Structures are given as C-alpha cells and as structure tokens.
Amino acid sequence: MIQRVTAPALFPPPTYSHASVVEAGTKLAFLAGSVPLDGQGNLVGEGDPARQAEQVIANLREQLRSVGSDLEHVLATDVYVVSSEPAVLSTVWEVVEASGLSAGPHSSTLIGVACLGYTGQLVEITATAVVPDPEKETR
C-alpha cells in the first residue's frame, strides 16, 4: 500500500525516505500540528524539547487512532523545533526515531523555527497518514 523510495542518485538519508507513494484510491488523513499539551490544555515539558517531543508523539498517536490509523501508516511529517542549534534539533529527532515513527522510513523535514503557537511551546509535528481499510488488509 505504501511505497517508500530512496532516490539512488541522492545521498542516502539516515532514517527517512526521499518520497512516499500511495496508490490511488487510498484514504489519507492530513493531521493538524500535534502540540505538547496534555488533555487539560497544560504545556508538558516546559523548557525541555525532548520531553515536549515525547508528548507531541503521544498526542500524534491519539490523533491517528481517532481516524483509524497509527504511526506505522504515517507517510510524511514536518517536525518544527524552536531552536537554531542543530544539537537541539538532533535531540528532538532522536525522540522521533525512538517512537518508531521513522521506522517506515517515512518522508520528513526537520525545521528550526523562531516560535510556535503556544507560550513555551518548543516542538510541533504535522503528519500525513494512510487510513488503512480493514477489509483490504484482511484479504
């Protein structure tokens, strides 16, 4: 259902693919940015990008579950981190890798930004995922 492609003429990416291709007729979910808020709207991990990334991934799992999908079916992500330091971005990417999200591997962009929507927010992830059809998967 998902074909992940690493272009042979390009430098091989470490833990992601250059492109993901989905056959026509597949149901897709385009998720809003997952943020580091708990169920009551409180910021989790103030000042700690790794802890915020863990909460973002947990919230992303819930977003995916709500539409009948999961991390395994994620095609592409944009990972936003409030920092201009590559080491901070790498710390967040390590959390992404540990979550299994990049196991596809999926297509991803890691972006350092000046600020995000909530006060104290350091991490946000947007995602596009396949919503598997249980009837097609059991055939």
The first five atom37 places (N, CA, C, CB, O) and aatype in JSON, in Angstrom:
{
  "aatype": [12, 9, 5, 1, 19, 16, 0, 14, 0, 10, 13, 14, 14, 14, 16, 18, 15, 8, 0, 15, 19, 19, 6, 0, 7, 16, 11, 10, 0, 13, 10, 0, 7, 15, 19, 14, 10, 3, 7, 5, 7, 2, 10, 19, 7, 6, 7, 3, 14, 0, 1, 5, 0, 6, 5, 19, 9, 0, 2, 10, 1, 6, 5, 10, 1, 15, 19, 7, 15, 3, 10, 6, 8, 19, 10, 0, 16, 3, 19, 18, 19, 19, 15, 15, 6, 14, 0, 19, 10, 15, 16, 19, 17, 6, 19, 19, 6, 0, 15, 7, 10, 15, 0, 7, 14, 8, 15, 15, 16, 10, 9, 7, 19, 0, 4, 10, 7, 18, 16, 7, 5, 10, 19, 6, 9, 16, 0, 16, 0, 19, 19, 14, 3, 14, 6, 11, 6, 16, 1],
  "atom_mask": [
    [1, 1, 1, 1, 1],
    [1, 1, 1, 1, 1],
    [1, 1, 1, 1, 1],
    [1, 1, 1, 1, 1],
    [1, 1, 1, 1, 1],
    [1, 1, 1, 1, 1],
    [1, 1, 1, 1, 1],
    [1, 1, 1, 1, 1],
    [1, 1, 1, 1, 1],
    [1, 1, 1, 1, 1],
    [1, 1, 1, 1, 1],
    [1, 1, 1, 1, 1],
    [1, 1, 1, 1, 1],
    [1, 1, 1, 1, 1],
    [1, 1, 1, 1, 1],
    [1, 1, 1, 1, 1],
    [1, 1, 1, 1, 1],
    [1, 1, 1, 1, 1],
    [1, 1, 1, 1, 1],
    [1, 1, 1, 1, 1],
    [1, 1, 1, 1, 1],
    [1, 1, 1, 1, 1],
    [1, 1, 1, 1, 1],
    [1, 1, 1, 1, 1],
    [1, 1, 1, 0, 1],
    [1, 1, 1, 1, 1],
    [1, 1, 1, 1, 1],
    [1, 1, 1, 1, 1],
    [1, 1, 1, 1, 1],
    [1, 1, 1, 1, 1],
    [1, 1, 1, 1, 1],
    [1, 1, 1, 1, 1],
    [1, 1, 1, 0, 1],
    [1, 1, 1, 1, 1],
    [1, 1, 1, 1, 1],
    [1, 1, 1, 1, 1],
    [1, 1, 1, 1, 1],
    [1, 1, 1, 1, 1],
    [1, 1, 1, 0, 1],
    [1, 1, 1, 1, 1],
    [1, 1, 1, 0, 1],
    [1, 1, 1, 1, 1],
    [1, 1, 1, 1, 1],
    [1, 1, 1, 1, 1],
    [1, 1, 1, 0, 1],
    [1, 1, 1, 1, 1],
    [1, 1, 1, 0, 1],
    [1, 1, 1, 1, 1],
    [1, 1, 1, 1, 1],
    [1, 1, 1, 1, 1],
    [1, 1, 1, 1, 1],
    [1, 1, 1, 1, 1],
    [1, 1, 1, 1, 1],
    [1, 1, 1, 1, 1],
    [1, 1, 1, 1, 1],
    [1, 1, 1, 1, 1],
    [1, 1, 1, 1, 1],
    [1, 1, 1, 1, 1],
    [1, 1, 1, 1, 1],
    [1, 1, 1, 1, 1],
    [1, 1, 1, 1, 1],
    [1, 1, 1, 1, 1],
    [1, 1, 1, 1, 1],
    [1, 1, 1, 1, 1],
    [1, 1, 1, 1, 1],
    [1, 1, 1, 1, 1],
    [1, 1, 1, 1, 1],
    [1, 1, 1, 0, 1],
    [1, 1, 1, 1, 1],
    [1, 1, 1, 1, 1],
    [1, 1, 1, 1, 1],
    [1, 1, 1, 1, 1],
    [1, 1, 1, 1, 1],
    [1, 1, 1, 1, 1],
    [1, 1, 1, 1, 1],
    [1, 1, 1, 1, 1],
    [1, 1, 1, 1, 1],
    [1, 1, 1, 1, 1],
    [1, 1, 1, 1, 1],
    [1, 1, 1, 1, 1],
    [1, 1, 1, 1, 1],
    [1, 1, 1, 1, 1],
    [1, 1, 1, 1, 1],
    [1, 1, 1, 1, 1],
    [1, 1, 1, 1, 1],
    [1, 1, 1, 1, 1],
    [1, 1, 1, 1, 1],
    [1, 1, 1, 1, 1],
    [1, 1, 1, 1, 1],
    [1, 1, 1, 1, 1],
    [1, 1, 1, 1, 1],
    [1, 1, 1, 1, 1],
    [1, 1, 1, 1, 1],
    [1, 1, 1, 1, 1],
    [1, 1, 1, 1, 1],
    [1, 1, 1, 1, 1],
    [1, 1, 1, 1, 1],
    [1, 1, 1, 1, 1],
    [1, 1, 1, 1, 1],
    [1, 1, 1, 0, 1],
    [1, 1, 1, 1, 1],
    [1, 1, 1, 1, 1],
    [1, 1, 1, 1, 1],
    [1, 1, 1, 0, 1],
    [1, 1, 1, 1, 1],
    [1, 1, 1, 1, 1],
    [1, 1, 1, 1, 1],
    [1, 1, 1, 1, 1],
    [1, 1, 1, 1, 1],
    [1, 1, 1, 1, 1],
    [1, 1, 1, 1, 1],
    [1, 1, 1, 0, 1],
    [1, 1, 1, 1, 1],
    [1, 1, 1, 1, 1],
    [1, 1, 1, 1, 1],
    [1, 1, 1, 1, 1],
    [1, 1, 1, 0, 1],
    [1, 1, 1, 1, 1],
    [1, 1, 1, 1, 1],
    [1, 1, 1, 0, 1],
    [1, 1, 1, 1, 1],
    [1, 1, 1, 1, 1],
    [1, 1, 1, 1, 1],
    [1, 1, 1, 1, 1],
    [1, 1, 1, 1, 1],
    [1, 1, 1, 1, 1],
    [1, 1, 1, 1, 1],
    [1, 1, 1, 1, 1],
    [1, 1, 1, 1, 1],
    [1, 1, 1, 1, 1],
    [1, 1, 1, 1, 1],
    [1, 1, 1, 1, 1],
    [1, 1, 1, 1, 1],
    [1, 1, 1, 1, 1],
    [1, 1, 1, 1, 1],
    [1, 1, 1, 1, 1],
    [1, 1, 1, 1, 1],
    [1, 1, 1, 1, 1],
    [1, 1, 1, 1, 1]
  ],
  "atom_positions": [
    [[0.82, -1.19, 0.0], [0.0, 0.0, 0.0], [0.87, 1.26, 0.0], [-0.94, -0.01, 1.21], [0.57, 2.22, -0.7]],
    [[1.96, 1.26, 0.78], [2.86, 2.41, 0.84], [4.2, 1.99, 0.24], [3.04, 2.94, 2.31], [4.78, 0.99, 0.66]],
    [[4.67, 2.76, -0.73], [6.0, 2.52, -1.3], [6.89, 3.66, -0.85], [5.95, 2.41, -2.86], [6.64, 4.82, -1.16]],
    [[7.93, 3.32, -0.11], [8.88, 4.33, 0.36], [10.1, 4.26, -0.54], [9.26, 4.1, 1.86], [10.65, 3.18, -0.76]],
    [[10.53, 5.41, -1.04], [11.57, 5.44, -2.06], [12.75, 6.28, -1.59], [11.02, 5.99, -3.38], [12.59, 7.41, -1.11]],
    [[13.92, 5.71, -1.73], [15.16, 6.46, -1.55], [15.78, 6.57, -2.94], [16.14, 5.76, -0.5], [16.13, 5.56, -3.55]],
    [[15.92, 7.78, -3.43], [16.44, 8.01, -4.78], [17.91, 7.57, -4.84], [16.3, 9.5, -5.19], [18.73, 8.09, -4.08]],
    [[18.25, 6.64, -5.72], [19.61, 6.11, -5.76], [20.67, 7.15, -6.13], [19.67, 4.97, -6.73], [21.84, 6.98, -5.77]],
    [[20.29, 8.21, -6.83], [21.27, 9.22, -7.24], [21.54, 10.26, -6.15], [20.81, 9.91, -8.5], [22.43, 11.09, -6.3]],
    [[20.77, 10.22, -5.06], [20.94, 11.18, -3.97], [21.67, 10.53, -2.8], [19.58, 11.73, -3.51], [21.7, 9.3, -2.68]],
    [[22.24, 11.36, -1.95], [22.89, 10.86, -0.75], [21.84, 10.15, 0.1], [23.57, 12.02, 0.05], [20.77, 10.71, 0.35]],
    [[22.11, 8.92, 0.55], [21.1, 8.18, 1.31], [20.79, 8.86, 2.65], [21.58, 6.74, 1.56], [21.7, 9.14, 3.43]],
    [[19.52, 9.13, 2.91], [19.16, 9.74, 4.18], [19.33, 8.74, 5.32], [17.7, 10.26, 4.13], [19.2, 7.54, 5.11]],
    [[19.62, 9.23, 6.53], [19.93, 8.31, 7.63], [18.73, 7.48, 8.1], [20.46, 9.09, 8.78], [18.88, 6.27, 8.31]],
    [[17.57, 8.08, 8.28], [16.44, 7.33, 8.87], [15.1, 7.72, 8.25], [16.38, 7.55, 10.37], [14.06, 7.54, 8.88]],
    [[15.11, 8.23, 7.04], [13.87, 8.59, 6.37], [14.0, 8.33, 4.88], [13.5, 10.07, 6.63], [15.11, 8.08, 4.39]],
    [[12.9, 8.37, 4.17], [12.95, 8.17, 2.73], [12.77, 9.5, 2.01], [11.87, 7.16, 2.27], [12.23, 10.45, 2.59]],
    [[13.21, 9.56, 0.77], [13.05, 10.79, -0.01], [11.6, 11.02, -0.41], [13.92, 10.74, -1.25], [11.16, 12.16, -0.53]],
    [[10.86, 9.94, -0.62], [9.47, 10.07, -1.08], [8.65, 8.88, -0.6], [9.4, 10.18, -2.62], [9.17, 7.79, -0.38]],
    [[7.36, 9.11, -0.44], [6.41, 8.03, -0.16], [5.33, 8.11, -1.23], [5.81, 8.14, 1.3], [4.81, 9.19, -1.52]],
    [[4.99, 6.97, -1.8], [3.99, 6.91, -2.86], [2.84, 6.03, -2.4], [4.61, 6.38, -4.19], [3.04, 4.94, -1.87]],
    [[1.62, 6.53, -2.6], [0.42, 5.79, -2.23], [-0.4, 5.58, -3.48], [-0.4, 6.55, -1.14], [-0.59, 6.49, -4.28]],
    [[-0.88, 4.36, -3.65], [-1.71, 4.02, -4.8], [-3.02, 4.81, -4.75], [-1.99, 2.51, -4.83], [-3.57, 5.03, -3.67]],
    [[-3.53, 5.23, -5.9], [-4.79, 5.98, -5.97], [-5.91, 5.19, -5.32], [-5.15, 6.31, -7.43], [-5.93, 3.96, -5.36]],
    [[-6.84, 5.91, -4.71], [-7.98, 5.27, -4.07], [-7.76, 4.99, -2.6], [0.0, 0.0, 0.0], [-8.64, 4.43, -1.95]],
    [[-6.63, 5.35, -2.05], [-6.33, 5.14, -0.65], [-6.81, 6.34, 0.16], [-4.81, 4.91, -0.44], [-6.65, 7.49, -0.25]],
    [[-7.41, 6.06, 1.3], [-7.88, 7.12, 2.19], [-6.69, 7.71, 2.94], [-8.95, 6.58, 3.18], [-5.91, 6.98, 3.56]],
    [[-6.55, 9.04, 2.88], [-5.46, 9.73, 3.56], [-6.0, 10.62, 4.67], [-4.64, 10.56, 2.57], [-7.12, 11.13, 4.59]],
    [[-5.2, 10.8, 5.71], [-5.51, 11.74, 6.79], [-4.42, 12.79, 6.83], [-5.64, 11.0, 8.17], [-3.23, 12.47, 6.86]],
    [[-4.82, 14.04, 6.83], [-3.9, 15.18, 6.93], [-4.11, 15.75, 8.33], [-4.16, 16.27, 5.8], [-5.13, 16.37, 8.61]],
    [[-3.14, 15.55, 9.2], [-3.29, 15.91, 10.59], [-2.79, 17.32, 10.88], [-2.56, 14.92, 11.47], [-1.77, 17.76, 10.36]],
    [[-3.54, 18.01, 11.71], [-3.09, 19.31, 12.21], [-1.85, 19.09, 13.06], [-4.23, 20.04, 13.03], [-1.58, 17.97, 13.49]],
    [[-1.12, 20.14, 13.3], [0.08, 20.03, 14.12], [-0.22, 19.47, 15.49], [0.0, 0.0, 0.0], [-1.1, 19.95, 16.2]],
    [[0.53, 18.43, 15.86], [0.43, 17.86, 17.19], [1.3, 18.7, 18.11], [0.87, 16.34, 17.21], [2.45, 18.99, 17.78]],
    [[0.76, 19.1, 19.25], [1.44, 20.03, 20.15], [1.65, 19.38, 21.52], [0.63, 21.33, 20.3], [1.01, 18.37, 21.82]],
    [[2.54, 19.93, 22.36], [2.86, 19.32, 23.65], [1.93, 19.74, 24.79], [4.27, 19.67, 24.03], [2.38, 20.17, 25.85]],
    [[0.63, 19.62, 24.56], [-0.35, 19.93, 25.6], [-0.96, 18.64, 26.1], [-1.44, 20.91, 25.08], [-1.16, 17.7, 25.33]],
    [[-1.27, 18.59, 27.41], [-1.98, 17.42, 27.93], [-3.47, 17.58, 27.66], [-1.7, 17.23, 29.45], [-3.89, 18.56, 27.04]],
    [[-4.27, 16.64, 28.13], [-5.7, 16.64, 27.88], [-6.45, 17.82, 28.48], [0.0, 0.0, 0.0], [-7.57, 18.12, 28.08]],
    [[-5.82, 18.49, 29.44], [-6.44, 19.67, 30.06], [-5.91, 20.97, 29.47], [-6.2, 19.65, 31.57], [-6.29, 22.06, 29.91]],
    [[-5.04, 20.87, 28.46], [-4.51, 22.07, 27.81], [-3.28, 22.64, 28.47], [0.0, 0.0, 0.0], [-2.89, 23.77, 28.17]],
    [[-2.64, 21.89, 29.38], [-1.43, 22.35, 30.04], [-0.2, 21.96, 29.23], [-1.34, 21.79, 31.46], [-0.13, 20.85, 28.7]],
    [[0.77, 22.87, 29.15], [2.02, 22.59, 28.46], [2.79, 21.52, 29.23], [2.88, 23.87, 28.31], [2.94, 21.61, 30.45]],
    [[3.27, 20.51, 28.52], [4.07, 19.44, 29.12], [5.53, 19.68, 28.76], [3.59, 18.02, 28.62], [5.84, 19.98, 27.6]],
    [[6.43, 19.56, 29.73], [7.86, 19.65, 29.46], [8.37, 21.06, 29.22], [0.0, 0.0, 0.0], [9.17, 21.28, 28.31]],
    [[7.92, 22.01, 30.02], [8.37, 23.39, 29.83], [9.89, 23.47, 29.81], [7.8, 24.3, 30.94], [10.55, 23.0, 30.74]],
    [[10.45, 24.07, 28.76], [11.89, 24.24, 28.63], [12.64, 22.99, 28.2], [0.0, 0.0, 0.0], [13.87, 23.03, 28.09]],
    [[11.95, 21.87, 27.97], [12.59, 20.59, 27.67], [12.11, 20.07, 26.32], [12.3, 19.56, 28.78], [11.05, 19.44, 26.24]],
    [[12.88, 20.32, 25.25], [12.44, 19.9, 23.91], [12.22, 18.39, 23.78], [13.45, 20.34, 22.89], [11.3, 17.97, 23.08]],
    [[13.04, 17.58, 24.43], [12.87, 16.13, 24.34], [11.56, 15.7, 24.98], [14.06, 15.4, 25.01], [10.83, 14.9, 24.41]],
    [[11.26, 16.22, 26.17], [10.0, 15.86, 26.85], [8.81, 16.34, 26.04], [9.96, 16.46, 28.29], [7.8, 15.64, 25.93]],
    [[8.92, 17.54, 25.47], [7.82, 18.05, 24.64], [7.64, 17.15, 23.4], [8.1, 19.51, 24.21], [6.51, 16.89, 22.99]],
    [[8.74, 16.7, 22.82], [8.64, 15.82, 21.65], [7.94, 14.51, 22.01], [10.04, 15.53, 21.07], [7.15, 14.0, 21.22]],
    [[8.21, 13.98, 23.2], [7.52, 12.76, 23.66], [6.02, 13.0, 23.76], [8.08, 12.31, 25.02], [5.23, 12.14, 23.35]],
    [[5.62, 14.15, 24.31], [4.19, 14.45, 24.43], [3.57, 14.66, 23.05], [3.97, 15.71, 25.31], [2.44, 14.23, 22.8]],
    [[4.3, 15.32, 22.17], [3.81, 15.53, 20.79], [3.56, 14.19, 20.12], [4.82, 16.37, 19.97], [2.54, 14.0, 19.46]],
    [[4.49, 13.24, 20.26], [4.34, 11.92, 19.66], [3.14, 11.2, 20.28], [5.62, 11.08, 19.85], [2.36, 10.57, 19.57]],
    [[2.98, 11.29, 21.6], [1.83, 10.66, 22.26], [0.53, 11.25, 21.72], [1.91, 10.84, 23.79], [-0.43, 10.52, 21.48]],
    [[0.49, 12.57, 21.54], [-0.71, 13.22, 21.01], [-0.92, 12.84, 19.55], [-0.61, 14.74, 21.16], [-2.06, 12.67, 19.11]],
    [[0.16, 12.71, 18.79], [0.07, 12.29, 17.4], [-0.54, 10.89, 17.3], [1.45, 12.33, 16.72], [-1.37, 10.62, 16.43]],
    [[-0.11, 10.01, 18.2], [-0.7, 8.66, 18.24], [-2.22, 8.74, 18.43], [-0.07, 7.81, 19.38], [-2.97, 8.01, 17.78]],
    [[-2.66, 9.63, 19.33], [-4.1, 9.77, 19.59], [-4.83, 10.34, 18.37], [-4.33, 10.68, 20.81], [-5.93, 9.9, 18.04]],
    [[-4.21, 11.31, 17.71], [-4.81, 11.87, 16.5], [-4.99, 10.76, 15.46], [-3.94, 13.02, 15.93], [-6.05, 10.63, 14.84]],
    [[-3.95, 9.97, 15.27], [-4.0, 8.88, 14.3], [-5.05, 7.84, 14.68], [-2.63, 8.22, 14.16], [-5.82, 7.38, 13.84]],
    [[-5.07, 7.46, 15.96], [-6.04, 6.48, 16.44], [-7.47, 6.96, 16.18], [-5.84, 6.2, 17.94], [-8.34, 6.16, 15.83]],
    [[-7.7, 8.26, 16.34], [-9.06, 8.81, 16.18], [-9.57, 8.7, 14.74], [-9.07, 10.26, 16.61], [-10.77, 8.77, 14.5]],
    [[-8.65, 8.53, 13.78], [-9.07, 8.39, 12.38], [-8.84, 6.97, 11.85], [-8.32, 9.38, 11.5], [-9.0, 6.71, 10.66]],
    [[-8.48, 6.05, 12.75], [-8.29, 4.65, 12.35], [-6.93, 4.35, 11.77], [0.0, 0.0, 0.0], [-6.79, 3.43, 10.97]],
    [[-5.91, 5.11, 12.17], [-4.57, 4.89, 11.65], [-3.59, 4.76, 12.82], [-4.14, 6.04, 10.71], [-4.0, 4.69, 13.98]],
    [[-2.29, 4.73, 12.5], [-1.26, 4.61, 13.53], [0.07, 5.12, 12.97], [-1.13, 3.14, 14.02], [0.16, 5.49, 11.8]],
    [[1.09, 5.12, 13.83], [2.4, 5.63, 13.41], [2.96, 4.87, 12.21], [3.39, 5.56, 14.57], [3.65, 5.46, 11.38]],
    [[2.67, 3.59, 12.11], [3.18, 2.77, 11.02], [2.69, 3.24, 9.65], [2.77, 1.32, 11.23], [3.35, 3.0, 8.64]],
    [[1.55, 3.92, 9.62], [0.96, 4.35, 8.36], [1.24, 5.82, 8.02], [-0.52, 4.13, 8.4], [0.66, 6.36, 7.08]],
    [[2.11, 6.45, 8.79], [2.47, 7.85, 8.5], [3.36, 7.89, 7.26], [3.19, 8.5, 9.72], [4.34, 7.15, 7.16]],
    [[2.99, 8.75, 6.33], [3.75, 8.91, 5.09], [4.78, 10.03, 5.18], [2.82, 9.19, 3.93], [5.91, 9.89, 4.71]],
    [[4.37, 11.14, 5.81], [5.24, 12.32, 5.82], [4.98, 13.14, 7.07], [5.02, 13.18, 4.57], [3.86, 13.2, 7.58]],
    [[6.05, 13.77, 7.57], [5.93, 14.68, 8.7], [6.77, 15.91, 8.47], [6.35, 13.98, 10.01], [7.75, 15.9, 7.72]],
    [[6.36, 16.98, 9.13], [7.19, 18.17, 9.31], [7.37, 18.31, 10.81], [6.54, 19.48, 8.65], [6.39, 18.4, 11.55]],
    [[8.62, 18.33, 11.26], [8.94, 18.43, 12.68], [9.52, 19.81, 12.92], [9.95, 17.3, 13.12], [10.61, 20.14, 12.45]],
    [[8.78, 20.63, 13.68], [9.17, 22.01, 13.97], [9.77, 22.07, 15.36], [7.97, 22.98, 13.84], [9.19, 21.55, 16.31]],
    [[10.94, 22.71, 15.48], [11.62, 22.84, 16.76], [12.05, 24.29, 16.93], [12.83, 21.87, 16.87], [12.69, 24.85, 16.04]],
    [[11.69, 24.88, 18.07], [12.11, 26.25, 18.34], [13.58, 26.23, 18.75], [11.21, 26.91, 19.45], [13.9, 26.04, 19.92]],
    [[14.45, 26.42, 17.78], [15.89, 26.47, 18.03], [16.62, 26.72, 16.72], [16.38, 25.16, 18.69], [16.13, 26.39, 15.64]],
    [[17.79, 27.32, 16.84], [18.68, 27.46, 15.69], [19.91, 26.59, 15.88], [19.09, 28.94, 15.49], [20.86, 26.66, 15.1]],
    [[19.89, 25.75, 16.93], [21.02, 24.88, 17.25], [20.78, 23.46, 16.71], [21.25, 24.84, 18.77], [19.82, 22.81, 17.1]],
    [[21.65, 22.98, 15.82], [21.5, 21.63, 15.29], [21.43, 20.55, 16.38], [22.64, 21.32, 14.36], [20.74, 19.55, 16.21]],
    [[22.13, 20.74, 17.49], [22.11, 19.75, 18.57], [20.71, 19.61, 19.18], [23.12, 20.14, 19.67], [20.3, 18.51, 19.53]],
    [[19.99, 20.72, 19.3], [18.63, 20.67, 19.84], [17.71, 19.96, 18.85], [18.1, 22.1, 20.15], [16.9, 19.13, 19.25]],
    [[17.85, 20.28, 17.58], [17.06, 19.59, 16.56], [17.35, 18.09, 16.58], [17.34, 20.17, 15.16], [16.44, 17.28, 16.47]],
    [[18.61, 17.72, 16.72], [19.0, 16.31, 16.78], [18.39, 15.61, 18.0], [20.53, 16.18, 16.83], [17.97, 14.46, 17.9]],
    [[18.33, 16.3, 19.12], [17.72, 15.74, 20.33], [16.26, 15.41, 20.07], [17.84, 16.72, 21.51], [15.78, 14.34, 20.47]],
    [[15.54, 16.31, 19.42], [14.13, 16.06, 19.1], [14.03, 14.91, 18.1], [13.46, 17.33, 18.53], [13.16, 14.05, 18.23]],
    [[14.9, 14.88, 17.1], [14.85, 13.81, 16.1], [15.1, 12.45, 16.75], [15.88, 14.06, 14.98], [14.51, 11.46, 16.33]],
    [[15.95, 12.39, 17.77], [16.18, 11.13, 18.49], [14.89, 10.62, 19.12], [17.27, 11.32, 19.56], [14.65, 9.41, 19.15]],
    [[14.07, 11.53, 19.63], [12.77, 11.13, 20.2], [11.86, 10.59, 19.09], [12.09, 12.33, 20.92], [11.17, 9.59, 19.28]],
    [[11.87, 11.26, 17.94], [11.07, 10.8, 16.8], [11.51, 9.38, 16.42], [11.22, 11.77, 15.58], [10.66, 8.5, 16.23]],
    [[12.8, 9.15, 16.3], [13.31, 7.83, 15.95], [12.93, 6.78, 16.99], [14.83, 7.87, 15.8], [12.51, 5.68, 16.64]],
    [[13.06, 7.11, 18.26], [12.75, 6.16, 19.34], [11.27, 5.79, 19.37], [13.16, 6.75, 20.69], [10.91, 4.71, 19.84]],
    [[10.42, 6.67, 18.87], [8.98, 6.42, 18.88], [8.56, 5.35, 17.88], [8.23, 7.7, 18.59], [7.47, 4.79, 17.99]],
    [[9.41, 5.06, 16.92], [9.05, 4.14, 15.85], [8.44, 4.87, 14.66], [0.0, 0.0, 0.0], [8.18, 4.26, 13.63]],
    [[8.21, 6.16, 14.8], [7.6, 6.93, 13.71], [8.45, 6.88, 12.46], [7.4, 8.38, 14.14], [7.92, 6.79, 11.36]],
    [[9.75, 6.93, 12.61], [10.61, 6.96, 11.43], [10.99, 5.57, 10.95], [11.87, 7.75, 11.72], [11.84, 5.43, 10.07]],
    [[10.38, 4.52, 11.52], [10.74, 3.15, 11.14], [10.31, 2.79, 9.73], [10.12, 2.17, 12.11], [10.8, 1.8, 9.18]],
    [[9.43, 3.57, 9.13], [8.9, 3.27, 7.8], [9.93, 2.99, 6.75], [0.0, 0.0, 0.0], [9.77, 1.95, 6.1]],
    [[10.96, 3.74, 6.49], [11.05, 5.12, 6.96], [10.05, 6.0, 6.21], [12.47, 5.67, 6.78], [9.67, 5.68, 5.08]],
    [[9.64, 7.06, 6.82], [8.71, 7.98, 6.18], [9.47, 9.19, 5.65], [7.59, 8.42, 7.17], [10.66, 9.35, 5.94]],
    [[8.81, 10.04, 4.9], [9.42, 11.28, 4.4], [9.25, 12.34, 5.48], [8.78, 11.75, 3.04], [8.16, 12.51, 6.03]],
    [[10.32, 13.05, 5.78], [10.23, 14.03, 6.86], [11.14, 15.21, 6.62], [10.58, 13.38, 8.18], [12.16, 15.12, 5.94]],
    [[10.74, 16.34, 7.2], [11.57, 17.54, 7.21], [11.68, 18.01, 8.65], [10.98, 18.66, 6.28], [10.66, 18.15, 9.34]],
    [[12.89, 18.26, 9.11], [13.17, 18.77, 10.45], [13.53, 20.24, 10.32], [14.34, 17.96, 11.15], [14.48, 20.6, 9.62]],
    [[12.75, 21.1, 10.99], [12.84, 22.54, 10.76], [13.05, 23.3, 12.07], [11.59, 23.04, 10.05], [12.29, 23.12, 13.02]],
    [[14.08, 24.14, 12.12], [14.27, 25.05, 13.24], [13.49, 26.32, 12.98], [0.0, 0.0, 0.0], [13.61, 26.91, 11.91]],
    [[12.68, 26.74, 13.96], [11.83, 27.93, 13.79], [12.03, 28.89, 14.96], [10.35, 27.52, 13.68], [12.61, 28.53, 15.98]],
    [[11.54, 30.13, 14.79], [11.67, 31.15, 15.82], [10.67, 30.98, 16.96], [11.51, 32.53, 15.2], [11.02, 31.18, 18.12]],
    [[9.44, 30.61, 16.65], [8.45, 30.4, 17.69], [7.3, 29.56, 17.15], [7.93, 31.75, 18.23], [7.13, 29.42, 15.94]],
    [[6.5, 29.01, 18.08], [5.32, 28.24, 17.73], [4.12, 28.84, 18.47], [5.5, 26.72, 18.09], [4.28, 29.81, 19.21]],
    [[2.94, 28.28, 18.27], [1.69, 28.91, 18.68], [1.41, 29.09, 20.15], [0.0, 0.0, 0.0], [0.75, 30.06, 20.52]],
    [[1.88, 28.19, 21.0], [1.58, 28.29, 22.44], [2.79, 28.83, 23.18], [1.16, 26.92, 23.02], [3.93, 28.52, 22.83]],
    [[2.56, 29.62, 24.2], [3.65, 30.14, 25.02], [4.44, 28.98, 25.6], [3.1, 31.06, 26.16], [3.88, 28.09, 26.23]],
    [[5.75, 28.99, 25.39], [6.62, 27.93, 25.91], [6.71, 26.7, 25.02], [0.0, 0.0, 0.0], [7.48, 25.78, 25.32]],
    [[5.95, 26.66, 23.95], [5.98, 25.51, 23.05], [7.29, 25.47, 22.27], [4.79, 25.55, 22.08], [7.71, 26.48, 21.69]],
    [[7.94, 24.29, 22.27], [9.21, 24.13, 21.58], [9.15, 23.15, 20.41], [10.25, 23.69, 22.55], [10.06, 23.13, 19.57]],
    [[8.09, 22.31, 20.35], [8.02, 21.26, 19.33], [6.6, 21.13, 18.8], [8.5, 19.9, 19.91], [5.63, 21.27, 19.55]],
    [[6.48, 20.87, 17.51], [5.2, 20.57, 16.87], [5.48, 19.66, 15.68], [4.46, 21.89, 16.42], [6.49, 19.82, 14.99]],
    [[4.58, 18.71, 15.44], [4.72, 17.81, 14.3], [3.41, 17.74, 13.53], [5.16, 16.39, 14.76], [2.36, 17.47, 14.11]],
    [[3.48, 17.99, 12.22], [2.34, 17.76, 11.34], [2.59, 16.44, 10.61], [2.14, 18.95, 10.31], [3.73, 16.04, 10.41]],
    [[1.5, 15.78, 10.21], [1.67, 14.47, 9.58], [0.59, 14.22, 8.54], [1.65, 13.37, 10.62], [-0.52, 14.75, 8.62]],
    [[0.94, 13.41, 7.57], [0.0, 12.85, 6.6], [0.12, 11.34, 6.72], [0.3, 13.35, 5.12], [1.23, 10.8, 6.74]],
    [[-1.03, 10.65, 6.81], [-1.01, 9.21, 7.01], [-2.06, 8.52, 6.17], [-1.23, 8.87, 8.48], [-3.07, 9.12, 5.79]],
    [[-1.82, 7.26, 5.87], [-2.81, 6.41, 5.25], [-3.76, 5.93, 6.34], [-2.15, 5.2, 4.5], [-3.34, 5.61, 7.45]],
    [[-5.05, 5.89, 6.02], [-6.04, 5.28, 6.9], [-6.34, 3.91, 6.28], [-7.36, 6.18, 7.06], [-7.04, 3.83, 5.27]],
    [[-5.81, 2.84, 6.88], [-5.97, 1.53, 6.26], [-7.43, 1.09, 6.22], [-5.14, 0.5, 7.0], [-8.22, 1.39, 7.12]],
    [[-7.76, 0.37, 5.17], [-9.09, -0.21, 5.02], [-9.01, -1.63, 5.57], [-9.59, -0.19, 3.52], [-8.36, -2.48, 4.97]],
    [[-9.66, -1.9, 6.71], [-9.55, -3.23, 7.32], [-9.97, -4.36, 6.38], [-10.38, -3.29, 8.57], [-9.42, -5.46, 6.46]],
    [[-10.92, -4.11, 5.5], [-11.36, -5.14, 4.55], [-10.27, -5.49, 3.56], [-12.61, -4.68, 3.81], [-10.08, -6.66, 3.21]],
    [[-9.54, -4.47, 3.09], [-8.46, -4.72, 2.13], [-7.26, -5.39, 2.79], [-8.02, -3.4, 1.47], [-6.57, -6.19, 2.16]],
    [[-7.02, -5.08, 4.07], [-5.85, -5.63, 4.75], [-6.05, -7.09, 5.15], [-5.53, -4.8, 5.99], [-5.07, -7.79, 5.38]],
    [[-7.3, -7.56, 5.24], [-7.54, -8.95, 5.64], [-7.69, -9.87, 4.43], [-8.77, -9.03, 6.5], [-7.8, -11.09, 4.6]],
    [[-7.7, -9.32, 3.26], [-7.85, -10.15, 2.05], [-6.57, -10.84, 1.7], [-8.32, -9.32, 0.87], [-6.52, -11.58, 0.71]]
  ]
}
